[in-house]
């Protein structure tokens, strides 16, 4: 499992039977609530890697 956290933002990557499950979103109420902005299963590592970069850019508003 890969997990990225930056203040109230997060991205998680988990291996699943069909590839890689990527979920991203934000925390609210000082981490008590986890809000999911999106999730998807990618069949290739390259696809999952690209999603992590896109999600980081979306959450931070900066190019990856």
PDB file of N, CA, C, O and CB in Angstrom:
ATOM      1  N   UNK A   1       0.836  -1.175   0.000  1.00  0.00           N
ATOM      2  CA  UNK A   1       0.000   0.000   0.000  1.00  0.00           C
ATOM      3  C   UNK A   1       0.889   1.249   0.000  1.00  0.00           C
ATOM      4  O   UNK A   1       1.879   1.328   0.728  1.00  0.00           O
ATOM      5  CB  UNK A   1      -0.955  -0.008   1.217  1.00  0.00           C
ATOM      6  N   UNK A   2       0.513   2.208  -0.825  1.00  0.00           N
ATOM      7  CA  UNK A   2       1.171   3.514  -0.852  1.00  0.00           C
ATOM      8  C   UNK A   2       0.171   4.525  -0.319  1.00  0.00           C
ATOM      9  O   UNK A   2      -1.004   4.493  -0.684  1.00  0.00           O
ATOM     10  CB  UNK A   2       1.663   3.898  -2.303  1.00  0.00           C
ATOM     11  N   UNK A   3       0.631   5.417   0.540  1.00  0.00           N
ATOM     12  CA  UNK A   3      -0.249   6.441   1.098  1.00  0.00           C
ATOM     13  C   UNK A   3       0.486   7.773   1.110  1.00  0.00           C
ATOM     14  O   UNK A   3       1.622   7.860   1.576  1.00  0.00           O
ATOM     15  CB  UNK A   3      -0.722   6.056   2.530  1.00  0.00           C
ATOM     16  N   UNK A   4      -0.169   8.809   0.597  1.00  0.00           N
ATOM     17  CA  UNK A   4       0.374  10.163   0.604  1.00  0.00           C
ATOM     18  C   UNK A   4      -0.591  11.044   1.379  1.00  0.00           C
ATOM     19  O   UNK A   4      -1.792  11.044   1.108  1.00  0.00           O
ATOM     20  CB  UNK A   4       0.597  10.706  -0.850  1.00  0.00           C
ATOM     21  N   UNK A   5      -0.077  11.784   2.330  1.00  0.00           N
ATOM     22  CA  UNK A   5      -0.900  12.718   3.103  1.00  0.00           C
ATOM     23  C   UNK A   5      -0.188  14.058   3.148  1.00  0.00           C
ATOM     24  O   UNK A   5       1.029  14.128   3.324  1.00  0.00           O
ATOM     25  CB  UNK A   5      -1.174  12.181   4.550  1.00  0.00           C
ATOM     26  N   UNK A   6      -0.963  15.116   2.987  1.00  0.00           N
ATOM     27  CA  UNK A   6      -0.432  16.471   3.062  1.00  0.00           C
ATOM     28  C   UNK A   6      -1.515  17.346   3.685  1.00  0.00           C
ATOM     29  O   UNK A   6      -2.465  17.750   3.015  1.00  0.00           O
ATOM     30  CB  UNK A   6       0.001  17.008   1.643  1.00  0.00           C
ATOM     31  N   UNK A   7      -1.359  17.627   4.962  1.00  0.00           N
ATOM     32  CA  UNK A   7      -2.348  18.404   5.717  1.00  0.00           C
ATOM     33  C   UNK A   7      -3.698  17.691   5.639  1.00  0.00           C
ATOM     34  O   UNK A   7      -3.846  16.624   6.236  1.00  0.00           O
ATOM     35  CB  UNK A   7      -2.459  19.870   5.168  1.00  0.00           C
ATOM     36  N   UNK A   8      -4.671  18.229   4.939  1.00  0.00           N
ATOM     37  CA  UNK A   8      -6.001  17.621   4.908  1.00  0.00           C
ATOM     38  C   UNK A   8      -6.256  16.801   3.643  1.00  0.00           C
ATOM     39  O   UNK A   8      -7.396  16.417   3.382  1.00  0.00           O
ATOM     40  CB  UNK A   8      -7.051  18.693   5.029  1.00  0.00           C
ATOM     41  N   UNK A   9      -5.216  16.529   2.856  1.00  0.00           N
ATOM     42  CA  UNK A   9      -5.397  15.806   1.592  1.00  0.00           C
ATOM     43  C   UNK A   9      -4.729  14.445   1.661  1.00  0.00           C
ATOM     44  O   UNK A   9      -3.760  14.256   2.397  1.00  0.00           O
ATOM     45  CB  UNK A   9      -4.829  16.617   0.411  1.00  0.00           C
ATOM     46  N   UNK A  10      -5.254  13.490   0.888  1.00  0.00           N
ATOM     47  CA  UNK A  10      -4.664  12.154   0.893  1.00  0.00           C
ATOM     48  C   UNK A  10      -4.855  11.465  -0.458  1.00  0.00           C
ATOM     49  O   UNK A  10      -5.780  11.769  -1.211  1.00  0.00           O
ATOM     50  CB  UNK A  10      -5.279  11.305   2.012  1.00  0.00           C
ATOM     51  N   UNK A  11      -3.956  10.533  -0.735  1.00  0.00           N
ATOM     52  CA  UNK A  11      -4.056   9.618  -1.876  1.00  0.00           C
ATOM     53  C   UNK A  11      -3.605   8.259  -1.364  1.00  0.00           C
ATOM     54  O   UNK A  11      -2.585   8.158  -0.682  1.00  0.00           O
ATOM     55  CB  UNK A  11      -3.180  10.103  -3.120  1.00  0.00           C
ATOM     56  N   UNK A  12      -4.359   7.213  -1.690  1.00  0.00           N
ATOM     57  CA  UNK A  12      -3.989   5.855  -1.296  1.00  0.00           C
ATOM     58  C   UNK A  12      -3.986   4.962  -2.531  1.00  0.00           C
ATOM     59  O   UNK A  12      -4.861   5.077  -3.390  1.00  0.00           O
ATOM     60  CB  UNK A  12      -4.963   5.298  -0.214  1.00  0.00           C
ATOM     61  N   UNK A  13      -3.005   4.076  -2.617  1.00  0.00           N
ATOM     62  CA  UNK A  13      -2.916   3.108  -3.709  1.00  0.00           C
ATOM     63  C   UNK A  13      -2.796   1.733  -3.080  1.00  0.00           C
ATOM     64  O   UNK A  13      -1.908   1.487  -2.263  1.00  0.00           O
ATOM     65  CB  UNK A  13      -1.699   3.411  -4.666  1.00  0.00           C
ATOM     66  N   UNK A  14      -3.700   0.834  -3.467  1.00  0.00           N
ATOM     67  CA  UNK A  14      -3.704  -0.519  -2.911  1.00  0.00           C
ATOM     68  C   UNK A  14      -3.707  -1.540  -4.042  1.00  0.00           C
ATOM     69  O   UNK A  14      -4.418  -1.357  -5.030  1.00  0.00           O
ATOM     70  CB  UNK A  14      -4.928  -0.733  -1.983  1.00  0.00           C
ATOM     71  N   UNK A  15      -2.930  -2.607  -3.918  1.00  0.00           N
ATOM     72  CA  UNK A  15      -2.984  -3.665  -4.934  1.00  0.00           C
ATOM     73  C   UNK A  15      -4.274  -4.463  -4.764  1.00  0.00           C
ATOM     74  O   UNK A  15      -4.651  -4.825  -3.650  1.00  0.00           O
ATOM     75  CB  UNK A  15      -1.740  -4.602  -4.833  1.00  0.00           C
ATOM     76  N   UNK A  16      -4.938  -4.731  -5.877  1.00  0.00           N
ATOM     77  CA  UNK A  16      -6.136  -5.576  -5.892  1.00  0.00           C
ATOM     78  C   UNK A  16      -5.945  -6.643  -6.956  1.00  0.00           C
ATOM     79  O   UNK A  16      -4.979  -6.599  -7.717  1.00  0.00           O
ATOM     80  CB  UNK A  16      -7.435  -4.734  -6.163  1.00  0.00           C
ATOM     81  N   UNK A  17      -6.849  -7.590  -7.013  1.00  0.00           N
ATOM     82  CA  UNK A  17      -6.709  -8.724  -7.932  1.00  0.00           C
ATOM     83  C   UNK A  17      -6.609  -8.297  -9.396  1.00  0.00           C
ATOM     84  O   UNK A  17      -5.914  -8.938 -10.185  1.00  0.00           O
ATOM     85  CB  UNK A  17      -7.880  -9.666  -7.762  1.00  0.00           C
ATOM     86  N   UNK A  18      -7.300  -7.220  -9.758  1.00  0.00           N
ATOM     87  CA  UNK A  18      -7.329  -6.795 -11.157  1.00  0.00           C
ATOM     88  C   UNK A  18      -6.387  -5.641 -11.479  1.00  0.00           C
ATOM     89  O   UNK A  18      -6.415  -5.123 -12.596  1.00  0.00           O
ATOM     90  CB  UNK A  18      -8.717  -6.403 -11.524  1.00  0.00           C
ATOM     91  N   UNK A  19      -5.549  -5.224 -10.521  1.00  0.00           N
ATOM     92  CA  UNK A  19      -4.621  -4.125 -10.790  1.00  0.00           C
ATOM     93  C   UNK A  19      -4.343  -3.304  -9.557  1.00  0.00           C
ATOM     94  O   UNK A  19      -3.913  -3.828  -8.529  1.00  0.00           O
ATOM     95  CB  UNK A  19      -5.164  -3.234 -11.875  1.00  0.00           C
ATOM     96  N   UNK A  20      -4.593  -2.001  -9.663  1.00  0.00           N
ATOM     97  CA  UNK A  20      -4.295  -1.058  -8.581  1.00  0.00           C
ATOM     98  C   UNK A  20      -5.523  -0.208  -8.296  1.00  0.00           C
ATOM     99  O   UNK A  20      -6.104   0.375  -9.211  1.00  0.00           O
ATOM    100  CB  UNK A  20      -3.083  -0.157  -8.943  1.00  0.00           C
ATOM    101  N   UNK A  21      -5.920  -0.137  -7.028  1.00  0.00           N
ATOM    102  CA  UNK A  21      -7.049   0.683  -6.604  1.00  0.00           C
ATOM    103  C   UNK A  21      -6.496   1.993  -6.064  1.00  0.00           C
ATOM    104  O   UNK A  21      -5.703   2.000  -5.122  1.00  0.00           O
ATOM    105  CB  UNK A  21      -7.924  -0.051  -5.528  1.00  0.00           C
ATOM    106  N   UNK A  22      -6.916   3.098  -6.665  1.00  0.00           N
ATOM    107  CA  UNK A  22      -6.452   4.423  -6.257  1.00  0.00           C
ATOM    108  C   UNK A  22      -7.655   5.202  -5.728  1.00  0.00           C
ATOM    109  O   UNK A  22      -8.691   5.285  -6.389  1.00  0.00           O
ATOM    110  CB  UNK A  22      -5.761   5.182  -7.450  1.00  0.00           C
ATOM    111  N   UNK A  23      -7.509   5.767  -4.540  1.00  0.00           N
ATOM    112  CA  UNK A  23      -8.559   6.596  -3.934  1.00  0.00           C
ATOM    113  C   UNK A  23      -7.919   7.896  -3.452  1.00  0.00           C
ATOM    114  O   UNK A  23      -6.807   7.880  -2.923  1.00  0.00           O
ATOM    115  CB  UNK A  23      -9.276   5.844  -2.745  1.00  0.00           C
ATOM    116  N   UNK A  24      -8.617   9.026  -3.632  1.00  0.00           N
ATOM    117  CA  UNK A  24      -8.072  10.318  -3.237  1.00  0.00           C
ATOM    118  C   UNK A  24      -9.187  11.188  -2.682  1.00  0.00           C
ATOM    119  O   UNK A  24     -10.361  11.014  -3.006  1.00  0.00           O
ATOM    120  CB  UNK A  24      -7.377  11.013  -4.429  1.00  0.00           C
ATOM    121  N   UNK A  25      -8.785  12.133  -1.833  1.00  0.00           N
ATOM    122  CA  UNK A  25      -9.772  13.031  -1.243  1.00  0.00           C
ATOM    123  C   UNK A  25      -9.184  13.931  -0.180  1.00  0.00           C
ATOM    124  O   UNK A  25      -7.996  14.256  -0.196  1.00  0.00           O
ATOM    125  CB  UNK A  25     -10.898  12.241  -0.656  1.00  0.00           C
ATOM    126  N   UNK A  26     -10.056  14.333   0.759  1.00  0.00           N
ATOM    127  CA  UNK A  26      -9.675  15.282   1.805  1.00  0.00           C
ATOM    128  C   UNK A  26     -10.189  14.821   3.158  1.00  0.00           C
ATOM    129  O   UNK A  26     -11.162  14.073   3.253  1.00  0.00           O
ATOM    130  CB  UNK A  26     -10.209  16.684   1.484  1.00  0.00           C
ATOM    131  N   UNK A  27      -9.520  15.281   4.192  1.00  0.00           N
ATOM    132  CA  UNK A  27      -9.982  15.088   5.565  1.00  0.00           C
ATOM    133  C   UNK A  27     -10.622  16.390   6.037  1.00  0.00           C
ATOM    134  O   UNK A  27     -10.181  17.478   5.666  1.00  0.00           O
ATOM    135  CB  UNK A  27      -8.803  14.658   6.513  1.00  0.00           C
ATOM    136  N   UNK A  28     -11.675  16.269   6.866  1.00  0.00           N
ATOM    137  CA  UNK A  28     -12.292  17.436   7.489  1.00  0.00           C
ATOM    138  C   UNK A  28     -12.418  17.201   8.979  1.00  0.00           C
ATOM    139  O   UNK A  28     -12.229  16.082   9.456  1.00  0.00           O
ATOM    140  CB  UNK A  28     -13.672  17.737   6.868  1.00  0.00           C
ATOM    141  N   UNK A  29     -12.734  18.239   9.704  1.00  0.00           N
ATOM    142  CA  UNK A  29     -12.880  18.170  11.165  1.00  0.00           C
ATOM    143  C   UNK A  29     -11.636  17.582  11.816  1.00  0.00           C
ATOM    144  O   UNK A  29     -11.725  16.689  12.658  1.00  0.00           O
ATOM    145  CB  UNK A  29     -14.109  17.335  11.544  1.00  0.00           C
ATOM    146  N   UNK A  30     -10.486  18.090  11.418  1.00  0.00           N
ATOM    147  CA  UNK A  30      -9.187  17.662  11.948  1.00  0.00           C
ATOM    148  C   UNK A  30      -8.983  16.153  11.847  1.00  0.00           C
ATOM    149  O   UNK A  30      -8.485  15.519  12.777  1.00  0.00           O
ATOM    150  CB  UNK A  30      -9.052  18.095  13.396  1.00  0.00           C
ATOM    151  N   UNK A  31      -9.372  15.591  10.711  1.00  0.00           N
ATOM    152  CA  UNK A  31      -9.138  14.175  10.439  1.00  0.00           C
ATOM    153  C   UNK A  31     -10.245  13.236  10.875  1.00  0.00           C
ATOM    154  O   UNK A  31     -10.138  12.028  10.663  1.00  0.00           O
ATOM    155  CB  UNK A  31      -7.898  13.763  11.091  1.00  0.00           C
ATOM    156  N   UNK A  32     -11.303  13.753  11.477  1.00  0.00           N
ATOM    157  CA  UNK A  32     -12.400  12.885  11.924  1.00  0.00           C
ATOM    158  C   UNK A  32     -13.272  12.402  10.775  1.00  0.00           C
ATOM    159  O   UNK A  32     -13.877  11.334  10.859  1.00  0.00           O
ATOM    160  CB  UNK A  32     -13.258  13.614  12.932  1.00  0.00           C
ATOM    161  N   UNK A  33     -13.339  13.188   9.695  1.00  0.00           N
ATOM    162  CA  UNK A  33     -14.152  12.813   8.531  1.00  0.00           C
ATOM    163  C   UNK A  33     -13.259  12.674   7.309  1.00  0.00           C
ATOM    164  O   UNK A  33     -12.448  13.553   7.016  1.00  0.00           O
ATOM    165  CB  UNK A  33     -15.269  13.858   8.270  1.00  0.00           C
ATOM    166  N   UNK A  34     -13.414  11.572   6.604  1.00  0.00           N
ATOM    167  CA  UNK A  34     -12.629  11.309   5.395  1.00  0.00           C
ATOM    168  C   UNK A  34     -13.572  11.434   4.198  1.00  0.00           C
ATOM    169  O   UNK A  34     -14.477  10.616   4.030  1.00  0.00           O
ATOM    170  CB  UNK A  34     -11.944   9.881   5.442  1.00  0.00           C
ATOM    171  N   UNK A  35     -13.362  12.447   3.375  1.00  0.00           N
ATOM    172  CA  UNK A  35     -14.199  12.678   2.207  1.00  0.00           C
ATOM    173  C   UNK A  35     -13.483  12.163   0.968  1.00  0.00           C
ATOM    174  O   UNK A  35     -12.355  12.566   0.686  1.00  0.00           O
ATOM    175  CB  UNK A  35     -14.544  14.181   2.059  1.00  0.00           C
ATOM    176  N   UNK A  36     -14.126  11.288   0.239  1.00  0.00           N
ATOM    177  CA  UNK A  36     -13.544  10.711  -0.974  1.00  0.00           C
ATOM    178  C   UNK A  36     -13.907  11.594  -2.163  1.00  0.00           C
ATOM    179  O   UNK A  36     -15.084  11.828  -2.435  1.00  0.00           O
ATOM    180  CB  UNK A  36     -14.041   9.248  -1.198  1.00  0.00           C
ATOM    181  N   UNK A  37     -12.897  12.076  -2.863  1.00  0.00           N
ATOM    182  CA  UNK A  37     -13.109  12.887  -4.058  1.00  0.00           C
ATOM    183  C   UNK A  37     -13.242  12.004  -5.296  1.00  0.00           C
ATOM    184  O   UNK A  37     -13.916  12.375  -6.257  1.00  0.00           O
ATOM    185  CB  UNK A  37     -11.957  13.887  -4.239  1.00  0.00           C
ATOM    186  N   UNK A  38     -12.596  10.832  -5.274  1.00  0.00           N
ATOM    187  CA  UNK A  38     -12.676   9.918  -6.399  1.00  0.00           C
ATOM    188  C   UNK A  38     -11.945   8.624  -6.112  1.00  0.00           C
ATOM    189  O   UNK A  38     -11.123   8.543  -5.200  1.00  0.00           O
ATOM    190  CB  UNK A  38     -12.116  10.564  -7.643  1.00  0.00           C
ATOM    191  N   UNK A  39     -12.262   7.607  -6.912  1.00  0.00           N
ATOM    192  CA  UNK A  39     -11.558   6.330  -6.812  1.00  0.00           C
ATOM    193  C   UNK A  39     -11.703   5.587  -8.124  1.00  0.00           C
ATOM    194  O   UNK A  39     -12.652   5.799  -8.879  1.00  0.00           O
ATOM    195  CB  UNK A  39     -12.100   5.477  -5.633  1.00  0.00           C
ATOM    196  N   UNK A  40     -10.737   4.705  -8.382  1.00  0.00           N
ATOM    197  CA  UNK A  40     -10.760   3.941  -9.634  1.00  0.00           C
ATOM    198  C   UNK A  40      -9.759   2.796  -9.555  1.00  0.00           C
ATOM    199  O   UNK A  40      -8.759   2.881  -8.843  1.00  0.00           O
ATOM    200  CB  UNK A  40     -10.443   4.855 -10.850  1.00  0.00           C
ATOM    201  N   UNK A  41     -10.038   1.732 -10.287  1.00  0.00           N
ATOM    202  CA  UNK A  41      -9.108   0.606 -10.403  1.00  0.00           C
ATOM    203  C   UNK A  41      -8.390   0.733 -11.745  1.00  0.00           C
ATOM    204  O   UNK A  41      -9.025   0.893 -12.787  1.00  0.00           O
ATOM    205  CB  UNK A  41      -9.859  -0.780 -10.282  1.00  0.00           C
ATOM    206  N   UNK A  42      -7.062   0.659 -11.707  1.00  0.00           N
ATOM    207  CA  UNK A  42      -6.236   0.712 -12.916  1.00  0.00           C
ATOM    208  C   UNK A  42      -5.590  -0.647 -13.119  1.00  0.00           C
ATOM    209  O   UNK A  42      -5.086  -1.244 -12.167  1.00  0.00           O
ATOM    210  CB  UNK A  42      -5.154   1.834 -12.818  1.00  0.00           C
ATOM    211  N   UNK A  43      -5.599  -1.139 -14.345  1.00  0.00           N
ATOM    212  CA  UNK A  43      -5.044  -2.462 -14.630  1.00  0.00           C
ATOM    213  C   UNK A  43      -3.527  -2.438 -14.754  1.00  0.00           C
ATOM    214  O   UNK A  43      -2.878  -3.475 -14.617  1.00  0.00           O
ATOM    215  CB  UNK A  43      -5.648  -3.013 -15.902  1.00  0.00           C
ATOM    216  N   UNK A  44      -2.957  -1.266 -15.012  1.00  0.00           N
ATOM    217  CA  UNK A  44      -1.499  -1.175 -15.147  1.00  0.00           C
ATOM    218  C   UNK A  44      -0.920  -0.237 -14.091  1.00  0.00           C
ATOM    219  O   UNK A  44      -1.598   0.661 -13.591  1.00  0.00           O
ATOM    220  CB  UNK A  44      -1.115  -0.686 -16.562  1.00  0.00           C
ATOM    221  N   UNK A  45       0.324  -0.465 -13.771  1.00  0.00           N
ATOM    222  CA  UNK A  45       1.034   0.396 -12.820  1.00  0.00           C
ATOM    223  C   UNK A  45       1.183   1.807 -13.390  1.00  0.00           C
ATOM    224  O   UNK A  45       1.095   2.786 -12.650  1.00  0.00           O
ATOM    225  CB  UNK A  45       2.424  -0.197 -12.479  1.00  0.00           C
ATOM    226  N   UNK A  46       1.408   1.914 -14.698  1.00  0.00           N
ATOM    227  CA  UNK A  46       1.544   3.230 -15.331  1.00  0.00           C
ATOM    228  C   UNK A  46       0.267   4.052 -15.190  1.00  0.00           C
ATOM    229  O   UNK A  46       0.324   5.255 -14.939  1.00  0.00           O
ATOM    230  CB  UNK A  46       1.900   3.073 -16.811  1.00  0.00           C
ATOM    231  N   UNK A  47      -0.884   3.401 -15.353  1.00  0.00           N
ATOM    232  CA  UNK A  47      -2.162   4.093 -15.185  1.00  0.00           C
ATOM    233  C   UNK A  47      -2.349   4.591 -13.766  1.00  0.00           C
ATOM    234  O   UNK A  47      -2.791   5.719 -13.549  1.00  0.00           O
ATOM    235  CB  UNK A  47      -3.311   3.179 -15.562  1.00  0.00           C
ATOM    236  N   UNK A  48      -2.014   3.751 -12.802  1.00  0.00           N
ATOM    237  CA  UNK A  48      -2.127   4.137 -11.389  1.00  0.00           C
ATOM    238  C   UNK A  48      -1.167   5.279 -11.071  1.00  0.00           C
ATOM    239  O   UNK A  48      -1.519   6.213 -10.350  1.00  0.00           O
ATOM    240  CB  UNK A  48      -1.842   2.927 -10.467  1.00  0.00           C
ATOM    241  N   UNK A  49       0.033   5.202 -11.608  1.00  0.00           N
ATOM    242  CA  UNK A  49       1.035   6.250 -11.379  1.00  0.00           C
ATOM    243  C   UNK A  49       0.551   7.591 -11.931  1.00  0.00           C
ATOM    244  O   UNK A  49       0.726   8.632 -11.297  1.00  0.00           O
ATOM    245  CB  UNK A  49       2.381   5.862 -12.030  1.00  0.00           C
ATOM    246  N   UNK A  50      -0.055   7.557 -13.112  1.00  0.00           N
ATOM    247  CA  UNK A  50      -0.571   8.793 -13.717  1.00  0.00           C
ATOM    248  C   UNK A  50      -1.714   9.367 -12.878  1.00  0.00           C
ATOM    249  O   UNK A  50      -1.811  10.583 -12.709  1.00  0.00           O
ATOM    250  CB  UNK A  50      -1.053   8.530 -15.166  1.00  0.00           C
ATOM    251  N   UNK A  51      -2.570   8.502 -12.356  1.00  0.00           N
ATOM    252  CA  UNK A  51      -3.683   8.966 -11.522  1.00  0.00           C
ATOM    253  C   UNK A  51      -3.170   9.616 -10.239  1.00  0.00           C
ATOM    254  O   UNK A  51      -3.715  10.626  -9.794  1.00  0.00           O
ATOM    255  CB  UNK A  51      -4.624   7.796 -11.182  1.00  0.00           C
ATOM    256  N   UNK A  52      -2.127   9.045  -9.643  1.00  0.00           N
ATOM    257  CA  UNK A  52      -1.541   9.636  -8.436  1.00  0.00           C
ATOM    258  C   UNK A  52      -1.043  11.045  -8.753  1.00  0.00           C
ATOM    259  O   UNK A  52      -1.276  11.973  -7.979  1.00  0.00           O
ATOM    260  CB  UNK A  52      -0.377   8.750  -7.888  1.00  0.00           C
ATOM    261  N   UNK A  53      -0.365  11.207  -9.875  1.00  0.00           N
ATOM    262  CA  UNK A  53       0.130  12.531 -10.273  1.00  0.00           C
ATOM    263  C   UNK A  53      -1.025  13.492 -10.525  1.00  0.00           C
ATOM    264  O   UNK A  53      -0.977  14.640 -10.084  1.00  0.00           O
ATOM    265  CB  UNK A  53       1.008  12.422 -11.532  1.00  0.00           C
ATOM    266  N   UNK A  54      -2.060  13.042 -11.226  1.00  0.00           N
ATOM    267  CA  UNK A  54      -3.219  13.896 -11.498  1.00  0.00           C
ATOM    268  C   UNK A  54      -3.950  14.274 -10.218  1.00  0.00           C
ATOM    269  O   UNK A  54      -4.353  15.424 -10.045  1.00  0.00           O
ATOM    270  CB  UNK A  54      -4.180  13.196 -12.454  1.00  0.00           C
ATOM    271  N   UNK A  55      -4.120  13.302  -9.317  1.00  0.00           N
ATOM    272  CA  UNK A  55      -4.812  13.579  -8.054  1.00  0.00           C
ATOM    273  C   UNK A  55      -4.012  14.562  -7.205  1.00  0.00           C
ATOM    274  O   UNK A  55      -4.590  15.457  -6.589  1.00  0.00           O
ATOM    275  CB  UNK A  55      -5.051  12.274  -7.271  1.00  0.00           C
ATOM    276  N   UNK A  56      -2.695  14.407  -7.164  1.00  0.00           N
ATOM    277  CA  UNK A  56      -1.856  15.333  -6.401  1.00  0.00           C
ATOM    278  C   UNK A  56      -1.967  16.743  -6.963  1.00  0.00           C
ATOM    279  O   UNK A  56      -2.033  17.714  -6.208  1.00  0.00           O
ATOM    280  CB  UNK A  56      -0.389  14.871  -6.413  1.00  0.00           C
ATOM    281  N   UNK A  57      -1.987  16.855  -8.278  1.00  0.00           N
ATOM    282  CA  UNK A  57      -2.110  18.166  -8.898  1.00  0.00           C
ATOM    283  C   UNK A  57      -3.484  18.776  -8.594  1.00  0.00           C
ATOM    284  O   UNK A  57      -3.581  19.971  -8.317  1.00  0.00           O
ATOM    285  CB  UNK A  57      -1.891  18.063 -10.421  1.00  0.00           C
ATOM    286  N   UNK A  58      -4.527  17.973  -8.643  1.00  0.00           N
ATOM    287  CA  UNK A  58      -5.873  18.453  -8.344  1.00  0.00           C
ATOM    288  C   UNK A  58      -5.986  18.900  -6.889  1.00  0.00           C
ATOM    289  O   UNK A  58      -6.548  19.957  -6.600  1.00  0.00           O
ATOM    290  CB  UNK A  58      -6.906  17.363  -8.641  1.00  0.00           C
ATOM    291  N   UNK A  59      -5.452  18.096  -5.980  1.00  0.00           N
ATOM    292  CA  UNK A  59      -5.573  18.408  -4.555  1.00  0.00           C
ATOM    293  C   UNK A  59      -4.706  19.585  -4.129  1.00  0.00           C
ATOM    294  O   UNK A  59      -5.110  20.370  -3.271  1.00  0.00           O
ATOM    295  CB  UNK A  59      -5.211  17.197  -3.735  1.00  0.00           C
ATOM    296  N   UNK A  60      -3.513  19.718  -4.720  1.00  0.00           N
ATOM    297  CA  UNK A  60      -2.593  20.788  -4.311  1.00  0.00           C
ATOM    298  C   UNK A  60      -2.659  22.007  -5.219  1.00  0.00           C
ATOM    299  O   UNK A  60      -2.168  23.079  -4.866  1.00  0.00           O
ATOM    300  CB  UNK A  60      -1.178  20.265  -4.281  1.00  0.00           C
ATOM    301  N   UNK A  61      -3.264  21.840  -6.387  1.00  0.00           N
ATOM    302  CA  UNK A  61      -3.342  22.882  -7.405  1.00  0.00           C
ATOM    303  C   UNK A  61      -1.966  23.283  -7.940  1.00  0.00           C
ATOM    304  O   UNK A  61      -1.756  24.418  -8.368  1.00  0.00           O
ATOM    305  CB  UNK A  61      -4.043  24.098  -6.841  1.00  0.00           C
ATOM    306  N   UNK A  62      -1.035  22.325  -7.905  1.00  0.00           N
ATOM    307  CA  UNK A  62       0.320  22.534  -8.447  1.00  0.00           C
ATOM    308  C   UNK A  62       0.663  21.371  -9.371  1.00  0.00           C
ATOM    309  O   UNK A  62       0.222  20.249  -9.121  1.00  0.00           O
ATOM    310  CB  UNK A  62       1.384  22.660  -7.294  1.00  0.00           C
ATOM    311  N   UNK A  63       1.441  21.604 -10.436  1.00  0.00           N
ATOM    312  CA  UNK A  63       1.862  20.493 -11.298  1.00  0.00           C
ATOM    313  C   UNK A  63       2.675  19.468 -10.519  1.00  0.00           C
ATOM    314  O   UNK A  63       3.480  19.825  -9.659  1.00  0.00           O
ATOM    315  CB  UNK A  63       2.681  21.016 -12.484  1.00  0.00           C
ATOM    316  N   UNK A  64       2.459  18.194 -10.828  1.00  0.00           N
ATOM    317  CA  UNK A  64       3.172  17.110 -10.126  1.00  0.00           C
ATOM    318  C   UNK A  64       4.618  17.059 -10.531  1.00  0.00           C
ATOM    319  O   UNK A  64       5.367  16.213 -10.042  1.00  0.00           O
ATOM    320  CB  UNK A  64       2.518  15.762 -10.401  1.00  0.00           C
TER     321      UNK A  64
END
